[in-house]
Amino acid sequence: MRWLKFPLLAVLFIFPARLFAQEDSLRIDEKVTPYDLLSSYYSSNFHPFQKGNFYVGLAFSITDKKLTNTNYLIQQVVDGEMLDYDILLKGGYYTGDYGMVILNVNYFQDHFEGTIFQDPDTAQSKTLKRGFAIRPGFRSSVPLTRTERLSFFTEIGFSLGGSSALTRNIKNIDEVQKIYKNEFDFGVGLSPGITFFAMENFAFEVQLNNVLGYKLNVAKSSTDDGPESKQVRQNVDFNINLLSLELGLAYYFGTNKNTKRSN
């Protein structure tokens, strides 16, 4: 039975040694919190605003309203429901440290259906409006922390887009009124915001749209194929409107590239 002594001795010495090694590793791991691991990622070679990095983002909003005996625009809504949504796709490339050229594409749709009051009668109304806009520009970022995890940015650019809408008002079952409307929009604006990196390359963005800007709107409309009306409106605004607050998610490619920064 002497040949069994060596395997048994190996088990008796090696197995406890492994147990102690595992306990030591567990003790070390217990001292490292998830916050420590996350902070160490941002402290070691994390450069989200470095030249050559790419950026993609998504922002959206949905509005669902129930209206009862409410003045809406230029008409009174007896009973109705409004459902609007807005989607904004963002993209950019850093041409230099902390400076990025951007191209955003926006699509939106507004829908209303309900009963409206048109003196002296009421009518069943349905409106569908769809539009899009392209927004090229430039973004400049200023880190607010040493790790660049929190930063302030300013976007300046212009938007070019349009929309079309169709409204059907039905009275007395068979009396149908159709209103067509087309709009062209052009604007130049300055929009500040905040970027916060929550997990690795993912970031949350909060932005105020067009705090300072100029907007041109050209609207053409006609009713039942009648004569066309035209309205041209220009606005120059300096306004901080919390209702224009835009929330979104973003992903930065190449944030931990081990390259030398440009001077």
N, C-alpha and C positions, 0 to 999 in steps of 0.2 A: 504493500500500500504506500511505499515511500514515493512512488511516482505521482501520487495525488497531492503531496505536500506542496510542491511548487505552484500548481494552479490555485490551490486554496490560499496560499500566502499572497499570490498576486491579487486574488479577489479581495482579500482582507485589507490590503494596503492601497490598491488602486481605486477601488470603489468608494471608500471614504474620502480619498483625496479629491475625487470628482465631485462628491457631494459638497465638500467645503468650498471647492472652486465655484460651484453653482450658487452657493449661498453668498459668496463674496460678490459675484456678479449681480445677484438680486439686490444686495445692499447698495451697490453702486447705482443700479437702475432706479432704486427707490428714491435716491437723492436727486435724480434728474426728473423734473416735472415736464409735462407737455409744453408749458409756457417757455421753459428754458430751452427745449429743443427748437421751438418755433423762433425764439429770439436769436438763437445761435445761427439759424439759417439766414436771417436778415443781417446779421453782423459780419458774416464771412462772404466777402466778394459779391454782394448783392447790389447790382447797378441797373435798376429798371429803366432809367432815362438816358442810357448810354447810346452813343452814335451807333447806328446799324441795327438797333432793336426794332421789332415790329409790335404793333398794338392792334387788338380787335376788341370791340365792345358791343353791348346790346342794352338798349333802354326801351321801356314800353310803359304804356299807361292804358287803363280801362276805366271808363266812366259809365255807370248804370244809374239812371235817375227815373223816379216815378213822380209824375207831375199831376197835380189836381188843382183846378181853379188858380192857375199860375200864369202871370204875364211872362211870356217867353219871346224874346226878340220883339217883333212888332205885332204879335198876335197873342190872344188869350187862349191858354190850353185848358179845356174843361177836364179832360182826363187823357193821359198819354204816358208813353215810356220812351226814354232816350237811351241808346247804347252807342258809345263812342269808344274807339280804340286807336292807339297810335304806336307805331313800331319804328325804332331808329337803330340802324346798323352803322357801326363806326369802324373805321380803319385808319391806320397811320404808320408812318415810318420816320424814325429819328435821323434827320440829316446831320445833326450835331448833338453834343451832350445837352440835355434838357430842352431841346428844340425839335419839334415834330411837325411834319406836314400831315394834314388829315383830309379824309374824304368820307363824309357821312351821307347816308341815303335814308330818307324818311318816307313812310307810307302811312296814311291814315284813312279811316272810314267813320262817318257819322250817320246814324240811323235814328229816325223818329217815326213813331206811329201812334195815332190817337185821335181824339175828338177836339177840334178847335172851334172857337166862336168867330164867325164872320157876320157882322151886323147885316140883317136881322136874324140870320139863321146859324145853325151849327153845321159843320162838315167833317167828314172822315178824311183825315190827312195822313199822308205817308211820304217821307222824304229820305232819300238816300244820296249821300255825298261821299265821293272818293277823290283822293288827291295824293300827290307825291312831291318831293323836293330833294334836290341835290345840294349838299353844303360842303364845299371845299374851304380850307382855311389853314391856319397855323396855330399850334399850341406851344406855350412856354411854361415849364414846370419849375417850381422853387421848393426844394425839400424843407420840411419844417422840423425834421428829426435827423440825427446823425446817421441812422441806418436807412434813411430815405423811405421809411415805411409809411409816413404821413407827409403829404405834400400839397401845396397850393398850385393851381394852374389857371392860366388865362387863355381863352381861345378868341381869336379874331378871324372872321371870315365872312363869306356872303352865301346867300341861299337863292336858289332859282327853282321855281316849281309852279304847279297849277292844280286846279281841281275842277270837277264837274258835278252838278247836282240836278236831280229831277224830283219835283214835288207833284203829287197827285192829290187834289181836293175833290171829294165826291159829295155832291148835294142831291137831295131828292132821288136817290138811287141811280138815276141815269144821267145826271148832269156832272160831267167830269171836267175839271180845270187842270191843265198841265203847265207847269212853270219850269223852264230850262234855265240853268245858270252856269256860266263858265267863268273861272277866275284865273288870273295870272299874278304871281307874287314874286317880288324881288326884294331882298333885304341885305343890309350890312350890319353886323352887330358884334359887340364885345360881351363875352360870357365867361365869368369866373367860376371856379369850382374847387372841390377838395377830392383827393385820391387817398384811399386807405387800403393797404395790402392786408388782407385777412388771412390768407393761406397761400404760401409760396408765391406763384406768379399771379394769383387771382386778386382782384382789387374791387372795392366798392367805390362808386363815384357819385358825388352830389354836385349838381350844377344849376346855376341860375341863368336862364336864357335871356339874351339880349338886354342886359342891364343898360347899355348905351347902344343905340342903333337907329337905323333909318330903314323905312319900309315903304314900298310902292305896291299898291294893289289896284288891278284893273279888272272890273267885273262887268260882264255882259249877260243880260237876261231877256227872256221873251216869254209871253204867255199865250198858249194856244196858237203857236205859229204866227203870232202878231208881230208888230214892229219891235225891233230890238232896242233896248235901252243900254246905256253905257255909263259907268261911273269910275272915275279915276281918283284915288285917294293916296295921299302921301303923309307919313308920320315920321317925326323925329322925336325919340323918347329917351329920357334918362329916368328909369323907374326900376325899383327893386320890388318885384312882385313875387311873393312866396307861392302864389298859385302856379307860377311857371317853373317851380322847382322840379328838376329832372333827376330821377334815381336810376342807376344802371350798374351793370357788371362789366368788368374788363379783364382781359388776359394779355400779359406782356411776354413776348417771346424773346429769349436771349438775355434774361435778367441776371443770370449768373455766369455770363461769358467771362473767361479769364483773359481779357484784353486790356491793353493800356489805354487810358483815357486820353482824349485829345486836349491840348491846351487852348 
